[in-house]
């Protein structure tokens, strides 16, 4: 009926009629937090100049796995806001040459954000494996750089094909060669070997010291703490058993 009426009257009268029949706009209840401008990047004023700020622990993966996707989405922006605030306060304290209270808060926020990303990736992998049989992750492979050091390269899409992309081929050379590179690799591998050898020796000496000082120590827990050391073999050494006999006598 309204359509027939509009077709028989002029445009001005139709506009007036629509205004009369239009419903009044209704606004829902707003729960938006008050804006504090740039002060959102700073900590609460009551924490300024304090030596320590009370805070909780980081979000673990077990805590995040029971959350819904909407809760994780909201939590991510809460953590991001907290991370930016802590970085701002840390920079300001350095500029003023003052002590940044409870700097471990920044590490806990970073751990929480890392755990949240890992939980989201777990869900994405599970969904894509169920629907498509693939992980849905960006493809990649282990390739060597120009120095012969292997790293994991994550592929990404390009508008220009690889064989025609001259700039990409100049920046990404997955090959190495030459006597200088060979010498570098030998020295680099020798350095890595020496670091691992020194670490094994330090752990072995620490286990020997603990066995000498505490003969009745739990060897199973000691083996779990030092998985690269054969605790039972060290326990049977003559110098350790002689030390135990001297203490018992």
Secondary structure, 3 states (H helix, E strand, C coil): CHHHHHHHCCHHHHHHHHHHHCCCCCCCCCCCCCCCHHHHHCCCHHHCCCCCCCCCCCCCHHHHHCCCHHHHHHHHHHHHHHHHHHHHHHHHHHHCCCCCCCCHHHHHHHHHHHHHHHHHHHHHHHHHHHHCCCCCCCCEEEEECCCCCEEEEECCCCCCCHHHCHHHHHHCCCCCCCHHHHHHHHHHHHHHHHHHHHHHHHHHHHHHHHHHHCCCCCHHHHHHHCCCCCHHHHHCCHHHHHHHHHHHC
